[in-house]
Amino acid sequence: MGRPPIRQALLCLCLWWAASASVAAAAADPFPAAAKSYVVYVNGEPLWERKPDMPLPQASLTKIMTALVALEHLKLSDVVTVSREAELETGSKLGLRAGEKWYAGDLLAGALIGSANDACRALADHVGGSQKGFVRLMNRRAGQLGLRHTKYTNACGHDDRGHYSTANDLAALSMAALRNATFSKMVGISEGDIMSIDETRRIRLSNKNALIGRYAGATGVKTGFTEGAGKCLVALAEREGVKVLLVMLDSPDRWWKAEEIMDRAFAEKKAGRNDLQQR
């Protein structure tokens, strides 16, 4: 038999390329229904992803940046007076009252562990002089971190057309924030109490991250939910020196999917390590 016609050979080549591309895409996105956008990093390297650079609402994942900026501009022992604007915040709240005085560290715990918007806003007003001033600091820090697809219009994560981020940007932000020892420790606390400076108010905090204390190795990071953003999550877990970081934006079933994805990431990393050892 002679050589196949050029057209036939090109067609076969195109079909082979399409099949190969399909297999590669499936490997890069083994959980297409897990979230509108997600990314998985293992020891700082990307493993799987789905539309990781799609700008989407970020809900209270915003508070990762809020906490990072606050930590870079104040001490945990600083005294913060709750502003009227903080008292009037909507969504998840601790019930702070204007004029109350709290240590910055306790308000930070309220914002990160309890995802409280009034604690978040009190910190923002204290550091930035106003929410507008604080947002400028947030956007400046985003630029310094190279978060090219992230924009903030408020400190706590309320839905707004100009307030968005991406799975990749949130992964990079989380890695930066986790290098801060205070942030890293605080996001892994399951529950605890905070108290006003005059000791007239004590508030119990329970971590909104359902993986803390339930999923083996879970150490953080942050949850988020709004009508516009859906259910969002940045999760971190470590086992036997392997760290898995997962970012999910608009996930219909974030807790079970997070466990499924992270279990598989740990398993594949272990399998790869064992394969190298056998060679």
C-alpha positions as CSV (number, residue, x, y, z in Angstrom):
1,M,0.0,0.0,0.0
2,G,1.2,3.5,-0.7
3,R,1.3,6.4,1.6
4,P,-2.1,7.9,2.7
5,P,-3.1,11.1,0.9
6,I,-1.9,14.3,2.7
7,R,-5.5,15.3,3.5
8,Q,-6.2,11.9,5.2
9,A,-2.9,12.1,7.1
10,L,-3.7,15.6,8.3
11,L,-7.2,14.5,9.4
12,C,-5.7,11.7,11.4
13,L,-3.2,14.0,13.0
14,C,-6.0,16.5,13.9
15,L,-8.1,13.7,15.4
16,W,-5.2,12.5,17.5
17,W,-4.4,16.0,18.7
18,A,-8.1,16.6,19.6
19,A,-8.2,13.3,21.6
20,S,-4.9,14.1,23.3
21,A,-6.1,17.6,24.2
22,S,-9.4,16.1,25.6
23,V,-7.5,13.7,27.8
24,A,-5.2,16.5,29.0
25,A,-8.2,18.7,29.8
26,A,-9.8,16.0,31.8
27,A,-6.6,15.4,33.8
28,A,-6.4,19.1,34.5
29,D,-10.1,19.3,35.6
30,P,-11.2,16.0,37.1
31,F,-14.0,17.7,39.1
32,P,-15.9,19.8,36.5
33,A,-19.0,20.0,38.7
34,A,-17.2,20.9,41.9
35,A,-17.4,24.7,41.5
36,K,-17.7,27.4,38.8
37,S,-14.0,27.9,39.3
38,Y,-11.4,26.1,41.4
39,V,-7.7,25.4,41.7
40,V,-5.7,22.9,43.7
41,Y,-2.1,23.4,44.7
42,V,0.1,20.8,46.2
43,N,3.2,22.0,48.0
44,G,2.8,25.3,46.2
45,E,2.5,23.8,42.7
46,P,-0.8,23.7,40.7
47,L,-2.3,20.3,40.3
48,W,-5.8,20.7,38.9
49,E,-7.9,23.6,37.9
50,R,-11.1,24.8,36.4
51,K,-11.3,28.3,34.9
52,P,-8.7,29.5,37.5
53,D,-8.5,33.0,36.1
54,M,-12.2,33.8,35.8
55,P,-13.1,36.9,37.8
56,L,-15.9,36.1,40.2
57,P,-17.5,37.5,43.4
58,Q,-15.4,36.4,46.4
59,A,-17.7,37.0,49.3
60,S,-15.9,36.7,52.7
61,L,-12.7,35.3,51.2
62,T,-12.1,39.1,50.9
63,K,-11.3,39.0,54.6
64,I,-8.0,37.2,53.9
65,M,-6.8,40.4,52.4
66,T,-8.4,42.5,55.1
67,A,-6.6,40.5,57.7
68,L,-3.3,40.6,55.9
69,V,-3.4,44.4,55.5
70,A,-4.5,44.9,59.1
71,L,-1.7,42.7,60.4
72,E,0.8,44.7,58.4
73,H,-0.5,48.0,59.8
74,L,-1.2,47.4,63.5
75,K,-0.4,45.4,66.6
76,L,-2.7,42.8,68.1
77,S,-2.6,44.8,71.3
78,D,-3.8,48.0,69.6
79,V,-7.1,49.3,71.0
80,V,-9.8,49.7,68.4
81,T,-13.0,51.7,69.1
82,V,-16.0,50.3,67.2
83,S,-17.3,52.8,64.7
84,R,-20.9,53.6,64.0
85,E,-20.5,52.2,60.5
86,A,-19.2,48.9,62.0
87,E,-22.2,48.6,64.2
88,L,-24.5,49.1,61.2
89,E,-22.8,46.4,59.1
90,T,-25.0,43.8,57.6
91,G,-24.6,40.0,57.2
92,S,-22.7,37.9,59.6
93,K,-22.1,39.9,62.8
94,L,-21.0,39.7,66.4
95,G,-23.3,42.4,67.6
96,L,-20.6,45.0,68.3
97,R,-21.8,48.4,69.5
98,A,-20.4,51.8,68.5
99,G,-18.0,53.2,71.1
100,E,-17.0,49.8,72.4
101,K,-13.3,49.2,72.7
102,W,-11.7,45.9,71.7
103,Y,-8.1,44.7,71.2
104,A,-7.3,44.5,67.5
105,G,-6.3,40.8,67.9
106,D,-9.8,39.9,69.2
107,L,-11.5,41.7,66.3
108,L,-9.2,40.0,63.9
109,A,-10.3,36.6,65.4
110,G,-13.9,37.7,65.0
111,A,-13.3,38.5,61.3
112,L,-11.4,35.4,60.5
113,I,-12.9,32.7,62.7
114,G,-16.5,34.0,63.0
115,S,-16.4,35.9,59.6
116,A,-18.0,38.8,61.4
117,N,-18.6,41.9,59.2
118,D,-18.8,44.3,62.1
119,A,-15.4,43.1,63.4
120,C,-14.0,43.4,59.9
121,R,-15.3,46.9,59.4
122,A,-14.1,48.1,62.8
123,L,-10.6,47.0,61.8
124,A,-10.9,48.6,58.4
125,D,-12.1,52.0,59.8
126,H,-9.3,51.9,62.4
127,V,-6.5,51.2,60.0
128,G,-7.7,53.2,57.0
129,G,-9.5,56.0,58.7
130,S,-12.5,54.9,56.8
131,Q,-13.5,51.9,54.6
132,K,-12.6,53.9,51.5
133,G,-9.1,54.5,52.9
134,F,-8.7,50.9,53.8
135,V,-9.9,49.7,50.4
136,R,-7.1,51.7,48.8
137,L,-4.6,49.8,51.0
138,M,-6.2,46.5,49.9
139,N,-5.9,47.3,46.2
140,R,-2.4,48.6,46.6
141,R,-1.4,45.3,48.4
142,A,-3.1,43.3,45.6
143,G,-0.9,45.1,43.1
144,Q,2.2,44.4,45.1
145,L,1.3,40.7,45.2
146,G,0.7,40.6,41.5
147,L,-3.0,39.8,41.8
148,R,-3.9,41.0,38.3
149,H,-7.5,39.9,38.3
150,T,-8.5,41.1,41.8
151,K,-10.3,44.3,42.8
152,Y,-11.8,45.4,46.1
153,T,-14.6,47.9,46.7
154,N,-15.3,47.0,50.4
155,A,-13.4,45.4,53.3
156,C,-15.8,42.5,54.1
157,G,-16.9,40.9,50.9
158,H,-20.3,42.3,50.1
159,D,-21.5,41.8,46.5
160,D,-20.6,44.6,44.2
161,R,-19.9,44.7,40.4
162,G,-16.4,46.0,41.0
163,H,-15.5,43.6,43.7
164,Y,-14.0,40.3,42.4
165,S,-11.1,37.9,42.4
166,T,-10.0,34.6,40.8
167,A,-9.1,31.2,42.1
168,N,-5.5,31.7,41.2
169,D,-5.3,35.1,42.8
170,L,-6.9,33.9,45.9
171,A,-4.5,31.0,46.1
172,A,-1.6,33.4,45.8
173,L,-3.1,35.7,48.4
174,S,-3.7,32.8,50.8
175,M,-0.1,31.6,50.4
176,A,1.2,35.1,51.2
177,A,-1.1,35.5,54.2
178,L,-0.2,32.1,55.6
179,R,3.4,33.2,55.8
180,N,2.2,35.5,58.6
181,A,2.4,33.4,61.8
182,T,-0.5,35.1,63.4
183,F,-2.8,34.6,60.4
184,S,-1.7,31.0,60.0
185,K,-2.4,30.2,63.6
186,M,-5.7,32.1,63.9
187,V,-7.4,30.5,60.8
188,G,-6.8,27.0,62.3
189,I,-8.6,27.8,65.7
190,S,-11.9,25.8,66.0
191,E,-13.4,27.9,68.7
192,G,-12.7,30.4,71.5
193,D,-13.8,33.5,73.4
194,I,-13.0,37.2,72.8
195,M,-13.7,39.9,75.4
196,S,-14.1,43.7,75.3
197,I,-11.4,45.7,77.0
198,D,-13.7,46.7,79.9
199,E,-14.6,43.0,80.2
200,T,-18.3,43.7,80.0
201,R,-18.8,41.7,76.8
202,R,-17.6,38.1,76.1
203,I,-18.4,36.6,72.7
204,R,-17.9,32.9,71.8
205,L,-16.5,32.3,68.3
206,S,-16.9,29.0,66.3
207,N,-15.0,28.6,63.1
208,K,-17.2,28.8,60.0
209,N,-14.8,26.4,58.3
210,A,-16.5,23.0,58.8
211,L,-13.3,21.2,57.8
212,I,-11.4,22.4,61.0
213,G,-11.6,19.6,63.5
214,R,-13.3,17.3,61.1
215,Y,-11.0,16.7,58.2
216,A,-7.7,15.2,59.0
217,G,-4.9,17.7,58.7
218,A,-7.1,20.7,58.1
219,T,-5.5,24.0,59.3
220,G,-7.5,26.8,57.6
221,V,-8.2,29.0,55.7
222,K,-11.6,30.9,55.1
223,T,-15.1,30.5,54.0
224,G,-17.5,32.8,52.2
225,F,-21.1,33.1,51.0
226,T,-23.3,35.7,49.5
227,E,-26.2,35.4,47.1
228,G,-24.0,36.7,44.2
229,A,-20.9,34.6,45.0
230,G,-22.5,31.4,46.1
231,K,-20.6,29.1,48.5
232,C,-16.8,29.8,48.5
233,L,-13.9,28.2,50.3
234,V,-10.2,28.4,50.6
235,A,-9.0,25.2,52.4
236,L,-5.6,24.1,53.6
237,A,-4.6,20.7,54.9
238,E,-1.3,19.0,55.6
239,R,-0.4,15.3,56.0
240,E,3.1,13.8,56.2
241,G,4.7,17.0,54.9
242,V,2.4,17.4,52.0
243,K,0.3,20.6,51.9
244,V,-2.9,20.8,49.8
245,L,-4.4,24.2,49.1
246,L,-7.9,24.3,47.5
247,V,-9.8,27.3,46.3
248,M,-13.4,26.9,45.3
249,L,-15.7,29.7,44.0
250,D,-19.4,29.2,43.7
251,S,-19.5,25.6,44.8
252,P,-22.9,23.8,45.1
253,D,-21.6,21.3,47.7
254,R,-18.3,22.8,49.0
255,W,-17.7,20.6,52.1
256,W,-18.1,17.1,50.6
257,K,-16.4,18.2,47.3
258,A,-13.6,19.7,49.2
259,E,-12.9,16.5,51.1
260,E,-13.2,14.5,47.9
261,I,-10.8,16.7,46.0
262,M,-8.2,17.0,48.8
263,D,-8.3,13.2,49.5
264,R,-7.5,12.5,45.9
265,A,-4.8,15.2,45.8
266,F,-3.1,13.5,48.8
267,A,-3.5,10.1,47.3
268,E,-2.0,11.1,44.0
269,K,0.9,12.8,45.7
270,K,1.6,9.7,47.8
271,A,1.3,7.4,44.8
272,G,3.7,9.6,42.8
273,R,6.2,9.6,45.7
274,N,6.0,5.8,46.0
275,D,6.5,5.4,42.3
276,L,9.6,7.4,42.4
277,Q,10.9,5.4,45.4
278,Q,10.3,2.1,43.6
279,R,12.3,3.3,40.6
